[in-house]
Amino acid sequence: MKKFLVLFSGIMISLTACDSKKTGNTQISGEIKGLKQGTLYIQQVKDSTLVTLDSIVLKGTSKFESAFDLEEPEVLYLGLNRGTSQSVDNLILFFAEPGKLTVNSSLENFSSGAAIEGSENQTLYTKYLQQRSSISNKQNELIKDHLLAQKNNQIQKADSLEKAVQRSANRYYFNAVNFALKNNSKEVAPYIALTDIATINHKYLDTIYSNLTPDVAKSKYGVILKNYLDLVKE
């Protein structure tokens, strides 16, 4: 009888462990190197509020797994509660998609060192961010040179650099427009339009929206873009 109870208890524990395994159409796994203890939060923006889809408590391991249902590709956030740490580097933005994704990073460079695989939208977004960063770096150098020319009273050089700064600013904007138009079949297109174009100039937003594929136009960011356009036209 005692042996039966022990065996029965073992079976129940095994079944409970199986039942507690997270399931969903989106599986995320990865490793935060250097992390020994903490809590990870996978969050999405819903009605202008960060909502937690899953929380993972890590103790004695730097690897994590999660699963949940995601209706469509969208930007999610991987947040880290370090416990006693006062670090502000605690949030990774990434473009998630239904399927299998990996998010790897480190405790030292949590957001800047993040590498995400398994999402086509994220691959495109990473490429776009690299282009944007390159343009921004060149623009910052031009601004520094312009300020230095002004300080040294080099009027002709300062005027020339001021025009170069403006051209660089236009390049930043048109890069976003062209990227969104070129990748009109992916949800990253209306997302970039909303985050990097609408805040500067909505002149080309109609063109971007009208060029979206039907599925992307009906996506979360496609609908938000349409609503924004309707609002600015009123």
Contacts in CASP RR format, 6 or more apart in sequence:
PFRMAT RR
TARGET T0000
AUTHOR 0000-0000-0000
METHOD contacts of the structure
MODEL  1
MKKFLVLFSGIMISLTACDSKKTGNTQISGEIKGLKQGTLYIQQVKDSTL
VTLDSIVLKGTSKFESAFDLEEPEVLYLGLNRGTSQSVDNLILFFAEPGK
LTVNSSLENFSSGAAIEGSENQTLYTKYLQQRSSISNKQNELIKDHLLAQ
KNNQIQKADSLEKAVQRSANRYYFNAVNFALKNNSKEVAPYIALTDIATI
NHKYLDTIYSNLTPDVAKSKYGVILKNYLDLVKE
22 54 0 8 1.000
22 65 0 8 1.000
22 66 0 8 1.000
22 67 0 8 1.000
22 68 0 8 1.000
23 67 0 8 1.000
24 67 0 8 1.000
24 68 0 8 1.000
24 69 0 8 1.000
25 69 0 8 1.000
25 70 0 8 1.000
25 98 0 8 1.000
25 99 0 8 1.000
26 67 0 8 1.000
26 68 0 8 1.000
26 69 0 8 1.000
26 70 0 8 1.000
26 96 0 8 1.000
26 97 0 8 1.000
26 98 0 8 1.000
26 99 0 8 1.000
26 101 0 8 1.000
27 65 0 8 1.000
27 66 0 8 1.000
27 67 0 8 1.000
27 99 0 8 1.000
27 100 0 8 1.000
27 101 0 8 1.000
28 42 0 8 1.000
28 65 0 8 1.000
28 66 0 8 1.000
28 67 0 8 1.000
28 96 0 8 1.000
28 100 0 8 1.000
28 101 0 8 1.000
28 102 0 8 1.000
28 103 0 8 1.000
29 63 0 8 1.000
29 64 0 8 1.000
29 65 0 8 1.000
29 66 0 8 1.000
29 100 0 8 1.000
29 101 0 8 1.000
29 102 0 8 1.000
29 103 0 8 1.000
30 63 0 8 1.000
30 64 0 8 1.000
30 65 0 8 1.000
30 102 0 8 1.000
30 103 0 8 1.000
30 104 0 8 1.000
31 62 0 8 1.000
31 63 0 8 1.000
31 64 0 8 1.000
31 104 0 8 1.000
31 105 0 8 1.000
32 40 0 8 1.000
32 58 0 8 1.000
32 62 0 8 1.000
32 64 0 8 1.000
32 80 0 8 1.000
32 104 0 8 1.000
32 105 0 8 1.000
32 106 0 8 1.000
32 107 0 8 1.000
32 110 0 8 1.000
33 62 0 8 1.000
33 104 0 8 1.000
33 105 0 8 1.000
33 106 0 8 1.000
33 107 0 8 1.000
34 62 0 8 1.000
34 106 0 8 1.000
34 107 0 8 1.000
34 108 0 8 1.000
35 58 0 8 1.000
35 62 0 8 1.000
35 80 0 8 1.000
35 107 0 8 1.000
36 58 0 8 1.000
36 59 0 8 1.000
36 60 0 8 1.000
36 62 0 8 1.000
37 58 0 8 1.000
37 59 0 8 1.000
37 60 0 8 1.000
37 83 0 8 1.000
38 57 0 8 1.000
38 58 0 8 1.000
38 59 0 8 1.000
38 80 0 8 1.000
38 81 0 8 1.000
38 82 0 8 1.000
38 83 0 8 1.000
39 55 0 8 1.000
39 56 0 8 1.000
39 57 0 8 1.000
39 58 0 8 1.000
39 80 0 8 1.000
39 81 0 8 1.000
39 83 0 8 1.000
40 55 0 8 1.000
40 56 0 8 1.000
40 58 0 8 1.000
40 64 0 8 1.000
40 66 0 8 1.000
40 78 0 8 1.000
40 79 0 8 1.000
40 80 0 8 1.000
40 81 0 8 1.000
41 52 0 8 1.000
41 54 0 8 1.000
41 55 0 8 1.000
41 56 0 8 1.000
41 77 0 8 1.000
41 78 0 8 1.000
41 79 0 8 1.000
41 80 0 8 1.000
41 81 0 8 1.000
42 52 0 8 1.000
42 53 0 8 1.000
42 54 0 8 1.000
42 55 0 8 1.000
42 56 0 8 1.000
42 66 0 8 1.000
42 68 0 8 1.000
42 76 0 8 1.000
42 77 0 8 1.000
42 78 0 8 1.000
42 79 0 8 1.000
43 50 0 8 1.000
43 51 0 8 1.000
43 52 0 8 1.000
43 53 0 8 1.000
43 76 0 8 1.000
43 77 0 8 1.000
43 78 0 8 1.000
43 79 0 8 1.000
44 50 0 8 1.000
44 51 0 8 1.000
44 53 0 8 1.000
44 74 0 8 1.000
44 75 0 8 1.000
44 76 0 8 1.000
44 77 0 8 1.000
45 51 0 8 1.000
45 75 0 8 1.000
50 77 0 8 1.000
53 66 0 8 1.000
53 68 0 8 1.000
53 76 0 8 1.000
54 66 0 8 1.000
54 67 0 8 1.000
54 68 0 8 1.000
56 64 0 8 1.000
56 65 0 8 1.000
56 66 0 8 1.000
58 64 0 8 1.000
70 96 0 8 1.000
70 97 0 8 1.000
70 98 0 8 1.000
72 98 0 8 1.000
72 187 0 8 1.000
72 219 0 8 1.000
72 220 0 8 1.000
73 95 0 8 1.000
73 96 0 8 1.000
73 97 0 8 1.000
73 98 0 8 1.000
73 119 0 8 1.000
73 121 0 8 1.000
73 186 0 8 1.000
73 187 0 8 1.000
73 219 0 8 1.000
74 95 0 8 1.000
74 96 0 8 1.000
74 187 0 8 1.000
74 220 0 8 1.000
74 221 0 8 1.000
75 93 0 8 1.000
75 94 0 8 1.000
75 95 0 8 1.000
75 96 0 8 1.000
75 191 0 8 1.000
76 93 0 8 1.000
76 94 0 8 1.000
76 95 0 8 1.000
76 96 0 8 1.000
77 91 0 8 1.000
77 92 0 8 1.000
77 93 0 8 1.000
77 94 0 8 1.000
78 91 0 8 1.000
78 92 0 8 1.000
78 94 0 8 1.000
78 103 0 8 1.000
78 114 0 8 1.000
79 90 0 8 1.000
79 91 0 8 1.000
79 92 0 8 1.000
80 90 0 8 1.000
80 91 0 8 1.000
80 110 0 8 1.000
81 90 0 8 1.000
82 90 0 8 1.000
82 107 0 8 1.000
87 110 0 8 1.000
89 109 0 8 1.000
89 110 0 8 1.000
89 111 0 8 1.000
89 112 0 8 1.000
90 110 0 8 1.000
90 111 0 8 1.000
91 110 0 8 1.000
91 111 0 8 1.000
92 103 0 8 1.000
92 105 0 8 1.000
92 110 0 8 1.000
92 111 0 8 1.000
92 114 0 8 1.000
92 116 0 8 1.000
93 111 0 8 1.000
94 101 0 8 1.000
94 103 0 8 1.000
94 114 0 8 1.000
94 116 0 8 1.000
94 119 0 8 1.000
94 122 0 8 1.000
95 116 0 8 1.000
95 119 0 8 1.000
95 121 0 8 1.000
95 122 0 8 1.000
95 125 0 8 1.000
95 187 0 8 1.000
95 188 0 8 1.000
95 191 0 8 1.000
96 119 0 8 1.000
96 122 0 8 1.000
97 118 0 8 1.000
97 119 0 8 1.000
97 120 0 8 1.000
97 121 0 8 1.000
97 122 0 8 1.000
99 118 0 8 1.000
100 118 0 8 1.000
101 116 0 8 1.000
101 117 0 8 1.000
101 118 0 8 1.000
101 119 0 8 1.000
101 122 0 8 1.000
102 115 0 8 1.000
102 116 0 8 1.000
102 117 0 8 1.000
102 118 0 8 1.000
103 114 0 8 1.000
103 115 0 8 1.000
103 116 0 8 1.000
104 114 0 8 1.000
104 115 0 8 1.000
105 111 0 8 1.000
105 113 0 8 1.000
105 114 0 8 1.000
105 115 0 8 1.000
106 113 0 8 1.000
116 122 0 8 1.000
116 126 0 8 1.000
120 186 0 8 1.000
121 186 0 8 1.000
121 187 0 8 1.000
121 188 0 8 1.000
124 183 0 8 1.000
124 186 0 8 1.000
124 188 0 8 1.000
125 188 0 8 1.000
125 191 0 8 1.000
125 192 0 8 1.000
128 176 0 8 1.000
128 179 0 8 1.000
128 188 0 8 1.000
128 192 0 8 1.000
131 175 0 8 1.000
131 179 0 8 1.000
132 172 0 8 1.000
132 175 0 8 1.000
132 176 0 8 1.000
132 196 0 8 1.000
135 168 0 8 1.000
135 171 0 8 1.000
135 172 0 8 1.000
135 175 0 8 1.000
136 172 0 8 1.000
138 168 0 8 1.000
139 165 0 8 1.000
139 168 0 8 1.000
139 169 0 8 1.000
139 172 0 8 1.000
142 161 0 8 1.000
142 164 0 8 1.000
142 165 0 8 1.000
142 168 0 8 1.000
143 165 0 8 1.000
145 161 0 8 1.000
146 158 0 8 1.000
146 161 0 8 1.000
146 162 0 8 1.000
146 164 0 8 1.000
146 165 0 8 1.000
149 157 0 8 1.000
149 158 0 8 1.000
149 161 0 8 1.000
150 158 0 8 1.000
173 197 0 8 1.000
173 200 0 8 1.000
173 201 0 8 1.000
176 192 0 8 1.000
176 193 0 8 1.000
176 196 0 8 1.000
176 197 0 8 1.000
177 197 0 8 1.000
177 204 0 8 1.000
177 207 0 8 1.000
177 208 0 8 1.000
179 189 0 8 1.000
179 192 0 8 1.000
180 189 0 8 1.000
180 190 0 8 1.000
180 192 0 8 1.000
180 193 0 8 1.000
180 197 0 8 1.000
180 208 0 8 1.000
181 189 0 8 1.000
181 207 0 8 1.000
181 208 0 8 1.000
181 211 0 8 1.000
183 189 0 8 1.000
184 208 0 8 1.000
184 211 0 8 1.000
184 212 0 8 1.000
184 213 0 8 1.000
184 216 0 8 1.000
185 213 0 8 1.000
185 215 0 8 1.000
185 216 0 8 1.000
186 216 0 8 1.000
187 216 0 8 1.000
187 219 0 8 1.000
187 220 0 8 1.000
187 221 0 8 1.000
187 222 0 8 1.000
189 208 0 8 1.000
189 212 0 8 1.000
189 216 0 8 1.000
190 208 0 8 1.000
190 209 0 8 1.000
190 212 0 8 1.000
190 216 0 8 1.000
190 217 0 8 1.000
190 219 0 8 1.000
190 221 0 8 1.000
190 222 0 8 1.000
190 224 0 8 1.000
190 225 0 8 1.000
191 221 0 8 1.000
193 205 0 8 1.000
193 208 0 8 1.000
193 209 0 8 1.000
193 221 0 8 1.000
193 225 0 8 1.000
194 221 0 8 1.000
194 224 0 8 1.000
194 225 0 8 1.000
194 228 0 8 1.000
197 204 0 8 1.000
197 205 0 8 1.000
197 208 0 8 1.000
198 205 0 8 1.000
198 225 0 8 1.000
198 228 0 8 1.000
202 228 0 8 1.000
202 229 0 8 1.000
202 232 0 8 1.000
205 225 0 8 1.000
205 228 0 8 1.000
205 229 0 8 1.000
206 229 0 8 1.000
208 225 0 8 1.000
209 217 0 8 1.000
209 222 0 8 1.000
209 225 0 8 1.000
209 226 0 8 1.000
209 229 0 8 1.000
212 222 0 8 1.000
216 222 0 8 1.000
217 223 0 8 1.000
217 226 0 8 1.000
END
